[in-house]
């Protein structure tokens, strides 16, 4: 290879590094957390399951049922992660639902039909 080819490769690498350093960066929450178009996702879940308590903890939504002492018993944990496909799994008695985008109320009712409504 000639000296011109090496110069072109080095110039391209430096230009790419400068572009990556200068471009505007989105905050981490904007990249991995999509907000609902119709409003707050927690409110949509609460409207879909009115007989349950809906809590927002550590970037996930929990659907809970109050026990005798009015403490929440976790039934479903909903997470939004655009890097994975839809995944429903049980961990002991808790259903963990991971969606790439915010699910519709119909989809949640269909996926969580084992809840006592």
C-alpha positions, 0 to 999 in steps of 0.5 A: 500500500502506498503512503497516500492510502495510509494517510487517507485511512488515518484522516478518515479515522480522525474525522470519524472520532471528531464527528463522534465527539462533536455530535449532540448526545441524547440523555440515557433516559431519552434513548431507552425510555419512550414516553407515551403519546397519549400521556403517562404510561402508568396512568394507562396501566392504572386505567386498564387494571383499576382493581389493582395498585400500580406503582412506578419503581426503578424504570418499571411499572408494577401491578400489585394487589393489596394484602390484609395490612394494605401492603402491595403484593407484586403480581406483574412487573412491566419493563420497556427495553427497546433492545429485546423482543417481547418476553413474558416469564415467571419468577416465583409468583411474579410475572415479568413482562418485557416489551420493546415498546409500550404495550396497548391496553388490549395487549396487556389484558391479553398477556395478563389474563391470569390476574384475578379481575 
